[in-house]
Amino acid sequence: MYAIINAGGRQFKVKPEECIDMNRLAGEAGGAVVFDKVAAVGEEGGKLNVGAPVLEGATVEAEIVEHFRGKKLIAFKMKRRKGYRRTVGHRQELTKVKITAIKA
């Protein structure tokens, strides 16, 4: 069984006992999180229930494993022959979440 959830402005396809990285969530490591914006629930090679826009009564339960920062991304701007160079680094705040249950 799998579900497609909306979290942090993005959509994720999740399965039970799977770990995913998403934008930073509020809560401590070891805490529980419930995602109630479930767009679809289905089975591999089987039936798919699709909501419009979300399924009523469907939830996905998860556990926060850890908070961490993603790898550093470099944004470099340059204008040729003008001596203009700007470098900016960015590290996204992320949360690793383990899916515990999908309730349709």
N, CA, C and O atoms as CSV, one atom per row, in Angstrom:
chain,resi,resn,atom,element,x,y,z
A,1,MET,N,N,0.841,-1.175,0.000
A,1,MET,CA,C,0.000,0.000,0.000
A,1,MET,C,C,0.887,1.240,0.000
A,1,MET,O,O,1.950,1.263,0.620
A,2,TYR,N,N,0.426,2.273,-0.711
A,2,TYR,CA,C,1.155,3.533,-0.741
A,2,TYR,C,C,0.163,4.686,-0.716
A,2,TYR,O,O,-1.030,4.506,-0.963
A,3,ALA,N,N,0.674,5.869,-0.414
A,3,ALA,CA,C,-0.160,7.066,-0.383
A,3,ALA,C,C,0.634,8.227,-0.975
A,3,ALA,O,O,1.864,8.234,-0.953
A,4,ILE,N,N,-0.086,9.193,-1.498
A,4,ILE,CA,C,0.527,10.427,-1.983
A,4,ILE,C,C,0.040,11.539,-1.066
A,4,ILE,O,O,-1.158,11.807,-0.980
A,5,ILE,N,N,0.984,12.188,-0.379
A,5,ILE,CA,C,0.626,13.216,0.597
A,5,ILE,C,C,1.146,14.575,0.154
A,5,ILE,O,O,2.126,14.672,-0.584
A,6,ASN,N,N,0.473,15.623,0.617
A,6,ASN,CA,C,0.918,17.000,0.404
A,6,ASN,C,C,1.506,17.492,1.714
A,6,ASN,O,O,0.813,17.529,2.730
A,7,ALA,N,N,2.779,17.871,1.700
A,7,ALA,CA,C,3.429,18.369,2.910
A,7,ALA,C,C,4.517,19.356,2.518
A,7,ALA,O,O,5.346,19.066,1.655
A,8,GLY,N,N,4.510,20.504,3.144
A,8,GLY,CA,C,5.545,21.492,2.887
A,8,GLY,C,C,5.539,22.028,1.472
A,8,GLY,O,O,6.591,22.407,0.957
A,9,GLY,N,N,4.368,22.071,0.821
A,9,GLY,CA,C,4.284,22.586,-0.534
A,9,GLY,C,C,4.733,21.605,-1.599
A,9,GLY,O,O,4.831,21.968,-2.771
A,10,ARG,N,N,5.004,20.379,-1.214
A,10,ARG,CA,C,5.445,19.351,-2.162
A,10,ARG,C,C,4.598,18.098,-1.982
A,10,ARG,O,O,3.910,17.948,-0.972
A,11,GLN,N,N,4.648,17.206,-2.956
A,11,GLN,CA,C,3.941,15.933,-2.872
A,11,GLN,C,C,4.955,14.806,-2.747
A,11,GLN,O,O,6.005,14.821,-3.389
A,12,PHE,N,N,4.622,13.826,-1.904
A,12,PHE,CA,C,5.502,12.687,-1.675
A,12,PHE,C,C,4.716,11.395,-1.826
A,12,PHE,O,O,3.584,11.291,-1.353
A,13,LYS,N,N,5.318,10.409,-2.489
A,13,LYS,CA,C,4.742,9.065,-2.534
A,13,LYS,C,C,5.398,8.292,-1.397
A,13,LYS,O,O,6.617,8.127,-1.381
A,14,VAL,N,N,4.592,7.815,-0.441
A,14,VAL,CA,C,5.128,7.180,0.756
A,14,VAL,C,C,4.553,5.778,0.921
A,14,VAL,O,O,3.435,5.487,0.495
A,15,LYS,N,N,5.352,4.916,1.554
A,15,LYS,CA,C,4.960,3.555,1.893
A,15,LYS,C,C,5.270,3.334,3.369
A,15,LYS,O,O,6.136,4.016,3.917
A,16,PRO,N,N,4.586,2.400,4.025
A,16,PRO,CA,C,4.903,2.124,5.429
A,16,PRO,C,C,6.359,1.686,5.606
A,16,PRO,O,O,6.919,1.009,4.744
A,17,GLU,N,N,6.964,2.075,6.727
A,17,GLU,CA,C,8.353,1.762,7.094
A,17,GLU,C,C,9.370,2.425,6.178
A,17,GLU,O,O,10.528,2.009,6.158
A,18,GLU,N,N,8.973,3.446,5.417
A,18,GLU,CA,C,9.880,4.156,4.522
A,18,GLU,C,C,10.287,5.475,5.169
A,18,GLU,O,O,9.483,6.100,5.860
A,19,CYS,N,N,11.535,5.903,4.948
A,19,CYS,CA,C,12.018,7.187,5.455
A,19,CYS,C,C,12.111,8.175,4.300
A,19,CYS,O,O,12.610,7.845,3.225
A,20,ILE,N,N,11.621,9.400,4.535
A,20,ILE,CA,C,11.709,10.446,3.523
A,20,ILE,C,C,12.253,11.715,4.165
A,20,ILE,O,O,12.112,11.929,5.369
A,21,ASP,N,N,12.878,12.557,3.338
A,21,ASP,CA,C,13.388,13.849,3.784
A,21,ASP,C,C,12.449,14.927,3.267
A,21,ASP,O,O,12.134,14.961,2.077
A,22,MET,N,N,12.004,15.806,4.150
A,22,MET,CA,C,11.112,16.890,3.754
A,22,MET,C,C,11.523,18.169,4.458
A,22,MET,O,O,12.400,18.157,5.321
A,23,ASN,N,N,10.887,19.275,4.089
A,23,ASN,CA,C,11.186,20.555,4.729
A,23,ASN,C,C,10.983,20.447,6.231
A,23,ASN,O,O,10.201,19.618,6.698
A,24,ARG,N,N,11.688,21.285,6.990
A,24,ARG,CA,C,11.685,21.230,8.451
A,24,ARG,C,C,10.261,21.263,8.999
A,24,ARG,O,O,9.459,22.123,8.636
A,25,LEU,N,N,9.965,20.306,9.882
A,25,LEU,CA,C,8.677,20.234,10.570
A,25,LEU,C,C,8.852,20.665,12.018
A,25,LEU,O,O,9.933,20.526,12.590
A,26,ALA,N,N,7.793,21.184,12.601
A,26,ALA,CA,C,7.812,21.524,14.023
A,26,ALA,C,C,7.705,20.237,14.824
A,26,ALA,O,O,6.961,19.334,14.440
A,27,GLY,N,N,8.424,20.135,15.917
A,27,GLY,CA,C,8.383,18.947,16.756
A,27,GLY,C,C,9.772,18.432,17.035
A,27,GLY,O,O,10.729,18.751,16.330
A,28,GLU,N,N,9.865,17.623,18.084
A,28,GLU,CA,C,11.140,17.051,18.488
A,28,GLU,C,C,11.360,15.690,17.828
A,28,GLU,O,O,10.410,15.048,17.382
A,29,ALA,N,N,12.614,15.260,17.771
A,29,ALA,CA,C,12.940,13.928,17.258
A,29,ALA,C,C,12.285,12.889,18.157
A,29,ALA,O,O,12.339,12.997,19.382
A,30,GLY,N,N,11.668,11.887,17.550
A,30,GLY,CA,C,10.947,10.868,18.302
A,30,GLY,C,C,9.469,11.166,18.425
A,30,GLY,O,O,8.703,10.303,18.853
A,31,GLY,N,N,9.051,12.360,18.064
A,31,GLY,CA,C,7.647,12.748,18.139
A,31,GLY,C,C,6.848,12.217,16.959
A,31,GLY,O,O,7.411,11.800,15.948
A,32,ALA,N,N,5.541,12.239,17.101
A,32,ALA,CA,C,4.646,11.737,16.052
A,32,ALA,C,C,4.075,12.898,15.253
A,32,ALA,O,O,3.866,13.993,15.776
A,33,VAL,N,N,3.825,12.635,13.964
A,33,VAL,CA,C,3.248,13.613,13.059
A,33,VAL,C,C,2.135,12.916,12.286
A,33,VAL,O,O,2.272,11.752,11.911
A,34,VAL,N,N,1.036,13.624,12.047
A,34,VAL,CA,C,-0.062,13.077,11.247
A,34,VAL,C,C,-0.268,13.988,10.044
A,34,VAL,O,O,-0.462,15.194,10.198
A,35,PHE,N,N,-0.226,13.408,8.842
A,35,PHE,CA,C,-0.483,14.146,7.608
A,35,PHE,C,C,-1.917,13.843,7.194
A,35,PHE,O,O,-2.260,12.692,6.928
A,36,ASP,N,N,-2.765,14.890,7.139
A,36,ASP,CA,C,-4.160,14.666,6.789
A,36,ASP,C,C,-4.505,15.091,5.365
A,36,ASP,O,O,-5.621,14.859,4.901
A,37,LYS,N,N,-3.554,15.711,4.672
A,37,LYS,CA,C,-3.769,16.073,3.271
A,37,LYS,C,C,-3.264,14.932,2.387
A,37,LYS,O,O,-2.155,14.989,1.856
A,38,VAL,N,N,-4.086,13.902,2.238
A,38,VAL,CA,C,-3.733,12.718,1.453
A,38,VAL,C,C,-4.436,12.832,0.106
A,38,VAL,O,O,-5.666,12.828,0.046
A,39,ALA,N,N,-3.673,12.932,-0.966
A,39,ALA,CA,C,-4.239,13.107,-2.299
A,39,ALA,C,C,-4.717,11.790,-2.896
A,39,ALA,O,O,-5.700,11.775,-3.637
A,40,ALA,N,N,-4.038,10.679,-2.589
A,40,ALA,CA,C,-4.415,9.387,-3.166
A,40,ALA,C,C,-3.888,8.261,-2.292
A,40,ALA,O,O,-2.871,8.404,-1.613
A,41,VAL,N,N,-4.601,7.135,-2.320
A,41,VAL,CA,C,-4.175,5.915,-1.636
A,41,VAL,C,C,-4.378,4.771,-2.608
A,41,VAL,O,O,-5.431,4.666,-3.238
A,42,GLY,N,N,-3.370,3.908,-2.733
A,42,GLY,CA,C,-3.486,2.799,-3.668
A,42,GLY,C,C,-2.643,1.618,-3.266
A,42,GLY,O,O,-1.905,1.653,-2.281
A,43,GLU,N,N,-2.773,0.556,-4.065
A,43,GLU,CA,C,-1.982,-0.653,-3.876
A,43,GLU,C,C,-1.145,-0.876,-5.130
A,43,GLU,O,O,-1.551,-0.515,-6.235
A,44,GLU,N,N,0.028,-1.476,-4.943
A,44,GLU,CA,C,0.915,-1.725,-6.077
A,44,GLU,C,C,0.218,-2.651,-7.080
A,44,GLU,O,O,-0.166,-3.770,-6.740
A,45,GLY,N,N,0.061,-2.174,-8.312
A,45,GLY,CA,C,-0.574,-2.977,-9.347
A,45,GLY,C,C,-2.055,-3.191,-9.117
A,45,GLY,O,O,-2.643,-4.090,-9.718
A,46,GLY,N,N,-2.674,-2.390,-8.262
A,46,GLY,CA,C,-4.089,-2.570,-7.947
A,46,GLY,C,C,-4.870,-1.283,-8.059
A,46,GLY,O,O,-4.559,-0.413,-8.873
A,47,LYS,N,N,-5.896,-1.176,-7.222
A,47,LYS,CA,C,-6.814,-0.054,-7.254
A,47,LYS,C,C,-6.184,1.213,-6.656
A,47,LYS,O,O,-5.374,1.142,-5.732
A,48,LEU,N,N,-6.573,2.366,-7.203
A,48,LEU,CA,C,-6.076,3.661,-6.726
A,48,LEU,C,C,-7.263,4.546,-6.389
A,48,LEU,O,O,-8.112,4.792,-7.246
A,49,ASN,N,N,-7.337,5.030,-5.153
A,49,ASN,CA,C,-8.370,5.984,-4.717
A,49,ASN,C,C,-7.780,7.372,-4.812
A,49,ASN,O,O,-6.772,7.672,-4.173
A,50,VAL,N,N,-8.413,8.229,-5.618
A,50,VAL,CA,C,-7.916,9.585,-5.813
A,50,VAL,C,C,-8.933,10.558,-5.244
A,50,VAL,O,O,-10.130,10.433,-5.504
A,51,GLY,N,N,-8.463,11.524,-4.470
A,51,GLY,CA,C,-9.334,12.537,-3.900
A,51,GLY,C,C,-9.455,13.741,-4.808
A,51,GLY,O,O,-8.690,13.899,-5.759
A,52,ALA,N,N,-10.439,14.599,-4.500
A,52,ALA,CA,C,-10.622,15.809,-5.280
A,52,ALA,C,C,-10.817,16.972,-4.335
A,52,ALA,O,O,-11.975,17.263,-4.034
A,53,PRO,N,N,-9.828,17.660,-3.841
A,53,PRO,CA,C,-8.393,17.467,-4.029
A,53,PRO,C,C,-7.781,16.496,-3.023
A,53,PRO,O,O,-6.691,15.983,-3.275
A,54,VAL,N,N,-8.446,16.221,-1.877
A,54,VAL,CA,C,-7.891,15.283,-0.902
A,54,VAL,C,C,-8.938,14.239,-0.543
A,54,VAL,O,O,-10.134,14.458,-0.732
A,55,LEU,N,N,-8.480,13.093,-0.021
A,55,LEU,CA,C,-9.389,12.044,0.434
A,55,LEU,C,C,-9.887,12.373,1.833
A,55,LEU,O,O,-9.094,12.691,2.720
A,56,GLU,N,N,-11.182,12.298,2.032
A,56,GLU,CA,C,-11.765,12.563,3.341
A,56,GLU,C,C,-11.505,11.387,4.274
A,56,GLU,O,O,-11.734,10.236,3.900
A,57,GLY,N,N,-11.036,11.663,5.469
A,57,GLY,CA,C,-10.819,10.617,6.466
A,57,GLY,C,C,-9.531,9.831,6.318
A,57,GLY,O,O,-9.234,8.982,7.158
A,58,ALA,N,N,-8.760,10.091,5.277
A,58,ALA,CA,C,-7.492,9.376,5.085
A,58,ALA,C,C,-6.372,10.139,5.787
A,58,ALA,O,O,-6.279,11.361,5.672
A,59,THR,N,N,-5.522,9.412,6.514
A,59,THR,CA,C,-4.387,10.027,7.196
A,59,THR,C,C,-3.157,9.156,7.039
A,59,THR,O,O,-3.252,7.953,6.794
A,60,VAL,N,N,-2.011,9.779,7.184
A,60,VAL,CA,C,-0.728,9.073,7.192
A,60,VAL,C,C,-0.026,9.454,8.484
A,60,VAL,O,O,0.179,10.634,8.765
A,61,GLU,N,N,0.340,8.445,9.270
A,61,GLU,CA,C,1.034,8.683,10.533
A,61,GLU,C,C,2.521,8.455,10.332
A,61,GLU,O,O,2.933,7.537,9.623
A,62,ALA,N,N,3.330,9.312,10.972
A,62,ALA,CA,C,4.779,9.235,10.817
A,62,ALA,C,C,5.454,9.599,12.129
A,62,ALA,O,O,4.843,10.156,13.040
A,63,GLU,N,N,6.743,9.263,12.191
A,63,GLU,CA,C,7.559,9.569,13.355
A,63,GLU,C,C,8.758,10.383,12.891
A,63,GLU,O,O,9.389,10.049,11.888
A,64,ILE,N,N,9.073,11.455,13.622
A,64,ILE,CA,C,10.229,12.286,13.286
A,64,ILE,C,C,11.487,11.560,13.744
A,64,ILE,O,O,11.644,11.269,14.930
A,65,VAL,N,N,12.381,11.268,12.806
A,65,VAL,CA,C,13.623,10.565,13.122
A,65,VAL,C,C,14.695,11.560,13.544
A,65,VAL,O,O,15.316,11.395,14.595
A,66,GLU,N,N,14.917,12.601,12.726
A,66,GLU,CA,C,15.935,13.602,13.054
A,66,GLU,C,C,15.721,14.871,12.249
A,66,GLU,O,O,15.073,14.864,11.203
A,67,HIS,N,N,16.280,15.959,12.761
A,67,HIS,CA,C,16.357,17.226,12.048
A,67,HIS,C,C,17.805,17.382,11.586
A,67,HIS,O,O,18.739,17.095,12.335
A,68,PHE,N,N,17.980,17.840,10.344
A,68,PHE,CA,C,19.335,18.025,9.832
A,68,PHE,C,C,19.325,19.086,8.740
A,68,PHE,O,O,18.272,19.585,8.342
A,69,ARG,N,N,20.506,19.413,8.272
A,69,ARG,CA,C,20.640,20.381,7.197
A,69,ARG,C,C,21.125,19.664,5.941
A,69,ARG,O,O,21.985,18.786,6.011
A,70,GLY,N,N,20.569,20.041,4.801
A,70,GLY,CA,C,20.933,19.435,3.530
A,70,GLY,C,C,22.314,19.874,3.079
A,70,GLY,O,O,22.977,20.669,3.745
A,71,LYS,N,N,22.735,19.347,1.943
A,71,LYS,CA,C,24.050,19.713,1.434
A,71,LYS,C,C,24.058,21.165,0.968
A,71,LYS,O,O,23.015,21.722,0.628
A,72,LYS,N,N,25.229,21.763,0.954
A,72,LYS,CA,C,25.353,23.173,0.616
A,72,LYS,C,C,25.198,23.371,-0.888
A,72,LYS,O,O,25.818,22.671,-1.689
A,73,LEU,N,N,24.364,24.333,-1.253
A,73,LEU,CA,C,24.167,24.706,-2.645
A,73,LEU,C,C,24.780,26.080,-2.856
A,73,LEU,O,O,24.618,26.971,-2.022
A,74,ILE,N,N,25.478,26.254,-3.962
A,74,ILE,CA,C,26.166,27.505,-4.264
A,74,ILE,C,C,25.436,28.220,-5.398
A,74,ILE,O,O,25.175,27.628,-6.445
A,75,ALA,N,N,25.107,29.494,-5.186
A,75,ALA,CA,C,24.543,30.348,-6.236
A,75,ALA,C,C,25.634,31.356,-6.605
A,75,ALA,O,O,26.050,32.155,-5.766
A,76,PHE,N,N,26.089,31.322,-7.834
A,76,PHE,CA,C,27.180,32.188,-8.288
A,76,PHE,C,C,26.671,33.048,-9.429
A,76,PHE,O,O,26.139,32.535,-10.413
A,77,LYS,N,N,26.838,34.380,-9.292
A,77,LYS,CA,C,26.439,35.314,-10.335
A,77,LYS,C,C,27.675,36.054,-10.824
A,77,LYS,O,O,28.568,36.385,-10.043
A,78,MET,N,N,27.713,36.307,-12.121
A,78,MET,CA,C,28.879,36.977,-12.685
A,78,MET,C,C,28.470,37.717,-13.952
A,78,MET,O,O,27.662,37.230,-14.742
A,79,LYS,N,N,29.052,38.917,-14.129
A,79,LYS,CA,C,28.868,39.642,-15.384
A,79,LYS,C,C,30.242,39.777,-16.025
A,79,LYS,O,O,31.166,40.338,-15.436
A,80,ARG,N,N,30.356,39.269,-17.207
A,80,ARG,CA,C,31.666,39.247,-17.829
A,80,ARG,C,C,32.188,40.653,-18.123
A,80,ARG,O,O,31.427,41.561,-18.457
A,81,ARG,N,N,33.489,40.803,-17.990
A,81,ARG,CA,C,34.249,42.032,-18.263
A,81,ARG,C,C,33.871,43.201,-17.363
A,81,ARG,O,O,34.292,44.324,-17.641
A,82,LYS,N,N,33.100,42.998,-16.300
A,82,LYS,CA,C,32.691,44.088,-15.421
A,82,LYS,C,C,33.251,43.948,-14.014
A,82,LYS,O,O,33.112,44.864,-13.204
A,83,GLY,N,N,33.877,42.828,-13.712
A,83,GLY,CA,C,34.424,42.624,-12.384
A,83,GLY,C,C,33.365,42.322,-11.335
A,83,GLY,O,O,33.627,42.428,-10.137
A,84,TYR,N,N,32.161,41.942,-11.783
A,84,TYR,CA,C,31.050,41.655,-10.866
A,84,TYR,C,C,30.962,40.151,-10.612
A,84,TYR,O,O,30.725,39.370,-11.534
A,85,ARG,N,N,31.156,39.757,-9.361
A,85,ARG,CA,C,31.028,38.353,-8.967
A,85,ARG,C,C,30.373,38.297,-7.600
A,85,ARG,O,O,30.791,39.006,-6.685
A,86,ARG,N,N,29.353,37.465,-7.446
A,86,ARG,CA,C,28.688,37.275,-6.158
A,86,ARG,C,C,28.491,35.776,-5.927
A,86,ARG,O,O,28.012,35.057,-6.804
A,87,THR,N,N,28.864,35.330,-4.752
A,87,THR,CA,C,28.687,33.935,-4.377
A,87,THR,C,C,27.858,33.880,-3.102
A,87,THR,O,O,28.174,34.548,-2.117
A,88,VAL,N,N,26.805,33.087,-3.124
A,88,VAL,CA,C,25.933,32.917,-1.967
A,88,VAL,C,C,25.729,31.428,-1.756
A,88,VAL,O,O,25.410,30.704,-2.699
A,89,GLY,N,N,25.910,30.966,-0.525
A,89,GLY,CA,C,25.670,29.561,-0.211
A,89,GLY,C,C,24.361,29.404,0.537
A,89,GLY,O,O,23.902,30.337,1.196
A,90,HIS,N,N,23.764,28.239,0.440
A,90,HIS,CA,C,22.495,27.964,1.124
A,90,HIS,C,C,22.443,26.501,1.547
A,90,HIS,O,O,22.797,25.611,0.774
A,91,ARG,N,N,21.994,26.256,2.791
A,91,ARG,CA,C,21.757,24.895,3.274
A,91,ARG,C,C,20.328,24.828,3.790
A,91,ARG,O,O,19.957,25.560,4.707
A,92,GLN,N,N,19.530,23.946,3.199
A,92,GLN,CA,C,18.122,23.822,3.558
A,92,GLN,C,C,17.960,23.058,4.867
A,92,GLN,O,O,18.641,22.059,5.095
A,93,GLU,N,N,17.056,23.532,5.728
A,93,GLU,CA,C,16.715,22.833,6.964
A,93,GLU,C,C,15.739,21.713,6.606
A,93,GLU,O,O,14.686,21.971,6.022
A,94,LEU,N,N,16.082,20.474,6.952
A,94,LEU,CA,C,15.278,19.311,6.582
A,94,LEU,C,C,14.932,18.467,7.798
A,94,LEU,O,O,15.544,18.596,8.857
A,95,THR,N,N,13.938,17.600,7.626
A,95,THR,CA,C,13.523,16.654,8.653
A,95,THR,C,C,13.412,15.273,8.009
A,95,THR,O,O,12.809,15.122,6.947
A,96,LYS,N,N,13.998,14.267,8.662
A,96,LYS,CA,C,13.859,12.882,8.200
A,96,LYS,C,C,12.675,12.285,8.951
A,96,LYS,O,O,12.625,12.308,10.180
A,97,VAL,N,N,11.712,11.744,8.182
A,97,VAL,CA,C,10.464,11.227,8.739
A,97,VAL,C,C,10.308,9.769,8.333
A,97,VAL,O,O,10.520,9.418,7.172
A,98,LYS,N,N,9.932,8.907,9.302
A,98,LYS,CA,C,9.654,7.490,9.031
A,98,LYS,C,C,8.147,7.268,9.067
A,98,LYS,O,O,7.496,7.565,10.068
A,99,ILE,N,N,7.597,6.747,7.979
A,99,ILE,CA,C,6.165,6.511,7.871
A,99,ILE,C,C,5.826,5.258,8.686
A,99,ILE,O,O,6.439,4.206,8.503
A,100,THR,N,N,4.843,5.381,9.588
A,100,THR,CA,C,4.473,4.248,10.442
A,100,THR,C,C,3.181,3.587,9.992
A,100,THR,O,O,3.073,2.363,10.064
A,101,ALA,N,N,2.192,4.353,9.528
A,101,ALA,CA,C,0.913,3.759,9.142
A,101,ALA,C,C,0.199,4.630,8.118
A,101,ALA,O,O,0.315,5.855,8.121
A,102,ILE,N,N,-0.544,3.956,7.238
A,102,ILE,CA,C,-1.415,4.630,6.270
A,102,ILE,C,C,-2.837,4.182,6.565
A,102,ILE,O,O,-3.149,2.994,6.476
A,103,LYS,N,N,-3.694,5.122,6.915
A,103,LYS,CA,C,-5.089,4.795,7.238
A,103,LYS,C,C,-5.971,5.424,6.181
A,103,LYS,O,O,-6.037,6.647,6.055
A,104,ALA,N,N,-6.650,4.576,5.420
A,104,ALA,CA,C,-7.499,5.053,4.335
A,104,ALA,C,C,-8.911,5.269,4.835
A,104,ALA,O,O,-9.784,5.672,4.067
